[in-house]
Amino acid sequence: MKPALTVIGILMIVVGIVTLAYQRITYTKHENVAQIGDIRVTADTPTTIYFPPVFGGLTLVAGIVLVVISRKN
């Protein structure tokens, strides 16, 4: 059980740091606008996902707590 908590804690620390460093992820979404026979009209729409800094901070703190708890036992 201890190694599992340590691994989960380390993963949470990494996710927290990455979330604090990059607070948004932007990617391009390809959408079909219209199709008439063999002709297709597509549009590339940029989509952004925002992560609040509180999420990254809480994930980082929870990961540190899990690592400390697994080391004490």
Steps between C-alpha positions, in 0.01 A plus 500: 500500500787739578658486152161565341445813712850621418448453126159669508645785707789552258261500203281757675805718568599487133144579385482790748828649377403464134158653569657797675753546218250463213164635606335432165516247218409608147429259217343523156166333435404409142128541433294422190300813423320379188502211257343509157565181308875442492585855606565559869548830674697474824604751760791486742390635837753558777370368831651589838465318832581714805626363832466728802817543708309377806464158334876477446579616852258258665627211288859586592423520873298176494788323326749623760269386781470152346877465464560615859232264638642203306853576624399525867331162514 
